[in-house]
Amino acid sequence: MSKFDLRGIDTPESRMAQDGYKLCPFCAEAIRLEAVVCRYCGRDLKVKKKTGFGTYGCLEWGVIGIVGLFLLVMVGRFGGTGSGTSSTVSRPTAARVVIAPTLAATVIPEPTAIPEPTATSEPTATSEPTATPEPTATPEPIATATPEWMAPSFEEICQRDSSMTDVQFQEYVKTFAGKKFFDWDGLVDDVYESGDGYWMYVEMETSGMVRIYGIEQNLALSYSKEQAIRFSGTIQEVGTIFGDACFPLKVEDATIVLR
């Protein structure tokens, strides 16, 4: 089991893995299991392992060993002078080569046979047109259940069921605290500074406001009003006013990008 393979352990991370997500080992953000680059920090998730043989694999070392053994055998066989005897190396003497004239035989080519005329092939029968296949029905998309640790869309959170009482609705919005969400779109309404740091009001495209806490100073100074942003994070609390939800919806640990 790898360091980040949590499928066999009953933890929040293992439930993320069963739903097709994992945590980035560098920034701890939830990403797809198939991802090779983190969408948030941009780090490469591929891990290259080196073998214990250096730059060569097992096959290359095996071939090198066989070649070395063959060279040792050949040196032992032809490199020595023999046991107890001395060998005298004789110098090759120049030999006189006499080339006798030869009679070149004249080859008379045989007459080539005249090829017989080939039989004319009969015309092939024209195949009947194939029937056009009927179009197949497009399968309907399979609905995917939302994991327990992931929040639904902003619109679903803020839409109140008319049959709910106020007490039921207050308990309903509490169930979203601590859940993560991804890629919500909105416009910068304003950025404020408090004793705890900087925070931002975001006006959503549908009815409702989001308050993002924990913004760094350099980022807080870079945003302007009505700037289009896309952000992900963790829901801290769903606020209500006069029975309406998401006024505001408080968010922490947010990642913000410009659209």
C-alpha positions in Angstrom: 0.0 0.0 0.0 1.4 3.4 -1.0 1.7 6.4 1.3 -1.5 8.0 0.0 -3.5 4.8 -0.8 -6.1 4.8 2.0 -8.7 2.5 0.4 -8.2 -0.2 3.1 -8.6 2.1 6.2 -11.9 3.4 7.4 -11.0 7.1 7.7 -12.4 10.3 6.1 -9.5 10.0 3.6 -10.4 6.4 2.7 -14.0 7.5 2.0 -12.6 10.2 -0.2 -10.6 7.5 -2.1 -13.8 5.4 -2.5 -15.5 8.4 -4.1 -12.6 9.0 -6.5 -10.7 11.7 -4.6 -7.4 11.9 -2.8 -5.4 14.5 -0.8 -2.5 16.3 -2.5 0.7 15.2 -0.6 2.0 18.8 -0.9 -1.0 21.1 -0.2 -3.6 18.6 1.3 -6.3 19.7 -1.2 -8.8 17.2 -2.5 -8.1 16.2 -6.1 -9.0 13.3 -8.4 -7.3 9.9 -8.0 -6.3 10.1 -11.7 -4.6 13.5 -11.3 -0.8 13.7 -12.0 -0.5 17.4 -11.3 -2.2 19.2 -8.4 -4.8 21.7 -9.6 -4.1 24.0 -6.6 -0.3 24.0 -6.0 0.8 22.7 -9.4 3.2 20.1 -8.0 4.0 16.9 -10.0 2.4 13.9 -8.3 4.4 11.3 -10.3 7.0 9.5 -8.3 10.0 8.0 -10.0 11.8 5.2 -8.3 15.4 4.3 -8.9 16.4 0.6 -9.0 19.3 -0.7 -6.9 21.4 -1.3 -10.1 21.9 2.3 -10.9 21.2 3.3 -14.5 21.1 -0.4 -15.7 18.2 -2.8 -15.1 18.4 -6.5 -14.4 18.4 -7.5 -18.1 21.4 -5.1 -18.9 23.5 -6.5 -16.0 22.7 -10.1 -17.1 23.9 -9.4 -20.7 27.1 -7.7 -19.4 27.9 -10.7 -17.2 27.5 -13.2 -20.1 29.7 -11.1 -22.4 32.4 -10.8 -19.6 32.3 -14.6 -19.0 32.7 -15.3 -22.7 35.8 -13.0 -23.0 37.4 -14.8 -20.0 36.9 -18.2 -21.6 38.4 -17.0 -25.0 41.4 -15.4 -23.3 42.1 -18.6 -21.3 41.8 -20.8 -24.5 43.9 -18.8 -27.0 46.0 -16.5 -24.9 48.3 -19.1 -23.2 51.3 -21.0 -24.5 50.4 -24.4 -23.1 51.8 -26.2 -20.0 55.5 -27.2 -20.0 56.1 -26.6 -23.7 57.4 -23.6 -25.6 56.0 -22.5 -28.9 57.9 -21.0 -31.8 56.1 -18.3 -33.8 57.1 -18.6 -37.5 56.9 -15.6 -39.7 54.7 -16.0 -42.8 56.7 -16.1 -46.0 55.6 -14.2 -49.1 54.1 -16.5 -51.6 54.3 -16.0 -55.4 50.9 -16.2 -56.9 50.7 -17.3 -60.6 47.5 -16.6 -62.4 47.0 -18.9 -65.3 45.0 -17.6 -68.2 41.5 -19.0 -68.4 39.2 -19.4 -71.3 36.0 -17.6 -70.7 33.1 -19.8 -71.7 30.5 -18.1 -73.9 27.1 -18.7 -72.5 24.3 -18.7 -75.2 21.1 -17.7 -73.6 18.2 -20.0 -74.2 15.2 -18.6 -76.0 12.5 -17.4 -73.6 9.1 -19.0 -73.8 6.3 -16.9 -75.1 3.7 -16.6 -72.4 0.3 -17.9 -73.2 -2.5 -15.4 -73.1 -4.3 -15.4 -69.8 -8.0 -16.0 -69.6 -10.2 -13.0 -69.2 -11.8 -13.0 -65.8 -15.5 -12.7 -65.7 -17.0 -9.6 -64.2 -17.9 -10.0 -60.5 -21.4 -9.7 -59.4 -22.3 -6.3 -57.9 -23.0 -6.7 -54.2 -26.3 -5.5 -52.9 -26.3 -2.4 -50.9 -26.1 -3.1 -47.1 -29.0 -2.0 -44.9 -28.4 1.2 -43.0 -28.2 0.4 -39.3 -30.8 2.0 -37.1 -29.5 4.7 -34.7 -29.0 3.3 -31.2 -30.6 5.1 -28.3 -28.2 7.3 -26.3 -27.9 6.0 -22.8 -29.0 8.3 -20.1 -26.3 9.6 -17.7 -26.0 7.8 -14.4 -26.6 10.0 -11.4 -23.6 10.2 -9.2 -24.2 10.5 -5.4 -22.5 13.4 -3.6 -19.9 12.1 -1.1 -20.6 12.7 2.6 -17.6 15.0 3.0 -18.5 17.2 0.0 -21.0 19.9 0.1 -23.7 20.3 -2.7 -23.9 23.3 -4.9 -24.4 26.8 -3.4 -27.9 27.0 -4.8 -28.9 23.7 -3.2 -27.6 24.8 0.2 -29.4 28.1 0.1 -32.7 26.9 -1.3 -35.2 26.4 1.5 -37.9 23.7 1.3 -41.2 25.5 1.8 -42.5 22.6 3.9 -39.7 23.1 6.5 -40.4 24.9 9.8 -37.8 27.4 11.0 -36.4 25.0 13.5 -36.1 22.3 10.9 -34.3 24.7 8.5 -31.8 25.8 11.2 -30.9 22.1 11.8 -30.7 21.5 8.1 -28.1 24.2 7.4 -26.0 23.0 10.4 -25.3 19.7 8.5 -23.1 21.6 6.0 -20.5 22.8 8.5 -17.1 21.3 7.9 -17.9 20.1 4.3 -15.7 20.9 1.4 -16.8 22.5 -1.9 -15.1 23.2 -5.2 -15.2 25.9 -8.0 -17.9 28.3 -6.8 -18.2 31.5 -8.9 -18.8 35.0 -7.6 -17.9 38.7 -7.6 -15.7 40.5 -5.1 -18.1 42.8 -3.1 -15.4 44.2 -0.7 -12.3 43.3 1.4 -12.0 44.1 5.1 -9.4 44.0 7.8 -10.1 42.9 11.3 -8.0 41.8 14.3 -7.8 38.3 13.0 -6.6 39.4 9.5 -8.3 40.0 6.2 -11.6 38.7 5.0 -13.7 39.2 1.9 -17.4 39.5 1.0 -18.3 37.7 -2.2 -21.6 38.3 -4.0 -22.8 35.0 -5.6 -24.4 34.9 -9.0 -27.6 33.6 -7.3 -29.1 35.1 -4.2 -26.7 35.0 -1.3 -23.4 36.2 0.1 -20.2 34.3 1.0 -17.7 35.6 3.6 -14.1 34.2 3.1 -11.8 34.3 6.2 -8.0 34.0 6.4 -7.0 35.9 3.3 -3.3 36.8 3.1 -2.4 40.5 3.0 -0.7 40.5 -0.4 -3.8 38.8 -1.9 -6.2 41.1 0.0 -4.6 44.2 -1.5 -4.6 42.7 -5.0 -8.4 42.3 -5.4 -10.8 45.0 -6.7 -14.6 45.3 -6.5 -16.8 43.3 -8.9 -13.8 41.2 -9.9 -14.8 37.7 -11.1 -13.3 34.9 -9.0 -13.6 31.2 -8.6 -12.9 29.7 -5.2 -12.9 26.4 -3.2 -12.7 25.8 0.5 -14.5 24.5 3.6 -17.8 25.6 4.9 -17.5 27.0 8.5 -21.1 28.1 9.0 -24.3 28.7 7.0 -25.8 32.0 8.3 -29.5 32.8 8.0 -31.5 36.1 8.2 -35.3 36.3 8.3 -35.5 32.6 7.4 -33.3 32.9 4.3 -30.0 30.9 4.2 -26.6 32.1 3.0 -26.6 35.6 4.5 -23.8 35.0 4.9 -22.2 31.6 4.2 -18.9 31.6 6.0 -15.9 29.9 4.4 -12.3 29.1 5.6 -9.2 27.5 4.1 -10.2 29.0 0.7 -8.2 28.8 -2.5 -9.1 31.8 -4.9 -8.3 32.2 -8.6 -9.3 34.9 -11.0 -11.8 34.1 -13.8 
